[in-house]
Amino acid sequence: MPDRREQEHDADEIGPLVRPYVIAQGRERSDTVQLDMVSVVIAARAEVDEVSLEPEQLRILDFCRRPQSVAEVSSHLHLPIAVTKVLIGDLIGRGYVLARAPYTTESPVSRDILQAVLDGIQRL
């Protein structure tokens, strides 16, 4: 039978793995939202029902008063990215945060439209 020190050592090793699983309620992904590591998240409301939220979710709301990527939130909370996505997905579902894809350097406008705008400007 293992002695007390061995049991404490085993609990220390297991604790970091079990805790995120419990925080995410056993879910590996959000049921409603698909988030990317670079998705940008921002708090949408100042008033929240703090009693119904997990401490980690309250920390997300506090941290996301300014836009943050999912990866930044995960790093700030010291949680795996999958767990962070689940927590953020729950907050999005409750209307507490908003998320969007990051801005890219690629132009969403076709070359033809840009040429038409340029031609219109030159005619002025």
Secondary structure, DSSP 8 states (H G I E B T S, - for coil): ---HHHHHHHHHHHHHHHHHHHHTTT-SS-SS----TT-EEEE--S---GGGS-HHHHHHHHHTTS-EEHHHHHHHHT--HHHHHHHHHHHHHTTSEEEE----SS-SS-HHHHHHHHHHHHH-
